[in-house]
């Protein structure tokens, strides 16, 4: 499995079918998907089907990546960039098992993804979307250098869009 990004504590790599059970368990937690608009996978097979059909790596050259803890080799969640053709934009997203919340993993992986997007993919702008009530995710967006851009409706909830431009990144 090819490493895309490496940070002091983490490895980010493409999803593979071995991740299906972890992806299934991650989306089972109502708190984890509370603000996402996603529904849980119905089975491990459903998660495997999602992974097998995930074509962003081939279509756009990047996507959401599995976040693996370097020392334990544990699947902690995912983080990465997602291109949306409809809006011609790339957003940063992340999702972690609750046991890994408030430990800096989302910030560490998201910051590395922003850097990768600007330096390796030559993106000019990356956005981040969050439901207003999801203050933890908004804090991560701010910590990685994004600034408030505008409000929007997000799956029927009040949301915000943050953004960062290549020239403003660190």
Legacy VTK file of the C-alpha trace (Angstrom):
# vtk DataFile Version 3.0
C-alpha trace
ASCII
DATASET POLYDATA
POINTS 170 float
0.000 0.000 0.000
1.434 3.259 -1.139
2.038 5.993 1.418
0.757 9.331 0.124
1.670 11.493 3.118
3.728 10.880 6.218
3.640 13.054 9.344
5.474 12.583 12.652
2.731 10.238 13.965
0.679 9.251 10.934
0.679 7.638 7.525
-1.977 8.592 4.989
-2.565 6.078 2.215
-5.240 5.106 -0.287
-8.169 3.083 1.035
-8.157 -0.619 0.234
-10.541 -3.501 0.825
-8.776 -4.380 4.092
-10.190 -1.095 5.437
-13.825 -2.154 4.900
-14.466 -3.349 8.450
-12.881 -0.224 9.945
-14.865 2.050 7.611
-18.027 0.167 8.543
-17.323 0.570 12.289
-16.357 4.249 11.888
-19.678 5.142 10.263
-21.679 3.107 12.790
-21.030 5.656 15.524
-23.856 8.224 15.431
-21.599 10.860 17.032
-18.936 10.386 14.345
-21.371 10.942 11.455
-23.675 13.352 13.321
-22.826 16.388 11.168
-21.920 14.680 7.893
-25.224 13.940 6.216
-23.950 10.376 5.701
-25.793 7.250 6.754
-24.035 4.208 8.232
-22.994 1.415 5.911
-25.455 -1.468 6.202
-22.662 -4.066 6.385
-18.929 -4.605 6.011
-19.701 -5.733 2.447
-21.442 -2.407 1.829
-18.307 -0.570 3.002
-16.157 -2.817 0.774
-18.382 -2.014 -2.192
-18.008 1.713 -1.477
-14.205 1.365 -1.357
-14.097 -0.741 -4.531
-16.137 1.877 -6.408
-14.232 4.870 -5.022
-12.657 6.302 -8.173
-11.287 9.677 -7.043
-7.656 8.485 -6.955
-7.832 7.556 -10.641
-10.163 10.337 -11.766
-8.514 13.276 -10.014
-5.188 12.003 -8.674
-6.218 12.416 -5.036
-9.053 11.752 -2.623
-9.812 10.781 0.943
-7.060 8.658 2.509
-6.888 6.171 5.358
-5.095 7.578 8.403
-2.863 4.960 9.986
-1.024 5.367 13.288
2.678 4.803 12.597
3.507 2.916 15.794
0.453 0.679 16.108
-0.470 0.417 12.404
-4.056 1.088 13.533
-6.689 2.526 11.158
-7.718 5.690 13.008
-10.078 7.205 10.455
-9.628 9.123 7.237
-8.576 12.517 6.002
-8.026 13.955 2.582
-8.989 16.123 -0.312
-12.088 15.734 -2.443
-12.682 17.332 -5.802
-16.291 18.218 -6.663
-16.751 18.714 -10.407
-20.105 20.449 -9.995
-18.457 23.330 -8.113
-14.917 22.942 -9.488
-13.550 22.936 -5.953
-11.461 20.808 -3.643
-12.391 20.415 -0.002
-10.582 19.019 2.995
-12.418 16.417 5.054
-11.641 14.201 8.010
-13.355 11.615 10.171
-11.843 9.764 13.136
-12.923 7.193 15.689
-13.964 8.994 18.897
-11.070 7.476 20.850
-8.765 9.623 18.671
-10.613 12.920 19.107
-8.906 15.863 20.843
-5.409 14.469 20.335
-4.371 16.611 17.389
-4.673 13.863 14.758
-7.263 15.676 12.637
-5.183 18.851 12.673
-1.944 16.974 11.925
-3.392 15.022 9.019
-5.474 17.906 7.601
-2.519 20.287 7.736
-0.397 17.738 5.857
-3.164 17.360 3.253
-3.329 21.136 2.727
0.438 21.234 2.237
0.248 18.259 -0.162
-2.559 19.907 -2.116
-0.611 23.110 -2.618
2.902 21.703 -3.051
2.336 18.388 -4.871
-0.995 18.943 -6.641
-0.510 22.652 -7.285
-4.036 23.470 -6.116
-4.665 27.184 -5.731
-7.481 27.030 -3.167
-8.911 24.464 -0.756
-12.183 24.846 1.130
-13.577 23.229 4.255
-17.269 22.782 4.987
-18.761 22.249 8.422
-22.070 22.417 10.213
-22.018 25.418 12.602
-22.728 23.152 15.564
-19.608 21.111 14.769
-17.265 23.432 16.635
-14.489 20.831 16.854
-14.214 20.568 13.055
-14.384 24.340 12.682
-11.512 24.624 15.176
-9.459 22.220 13.030
-10.170 24.292 9.908
-8.971 27.410 11.728
-5.867 25.669 13.111
-4.784 24.640 9.602
-4.933 28.246 8.435
-8.371 28.443 6.876
-10.520 31.537 7.290
-14.288 31.977 7.260
-15.650 32.526 3.760
-19.452 32.242 3.912
-22.463 30.540 5.445
-24.503 27.875 3.681
-27.151 25.260 4.263
-25.445 21.931 4.856
-27.730 18.873 4.696
-30.552 21.096 5.961
-28.446 22.500 8.811
-26.711 25.861 9.175
-23.176 25.503 7.930
-20.043 27.430 7.087
-17.396 27.330 4.408
-13.805 28.145 5.249
-11.035 28.480 2.701
-7.311 28.862 2.249
-5.418 29.936 -0.833
-1.993 28.736 -1.859
-0.445 32.179 -1.563
-1.697 32.448 2.038
-0.589 29.029 3.204
2.362 28.391 5.471
LINES 1 171
170 0 1 2 3 4 5 6 7 8 9 10 11 12 13 14 15 16 17 18 19 20 21 22 23 24 25 26 27 28 29 30 31 32 33 34 35 36 37 38 39 40 41 42 43 44 45 46 47 48 49 50 51 52 53 54 55 56 57 58 59 60 61 62 63 64 65 66 67 68 69 70 71 72 73 74 75 76 77 78 79 80 81 82 83 84 85 86 87 88 89 90 91 92 93 94 95 96 97 98 99 100 101 102 103 104 105 106 107 108 109 110 111 112 113 114 115 116 117 118 119 120 121 122 123 124 125 126 127 128 129 130 131 132 133 134 135 136 137 138 139 140 141 142 143 144 145 146 147 148 149 150 151 152 153 154 155 156 157 158 159 160 161 162 163 164 165 166 167 168 169
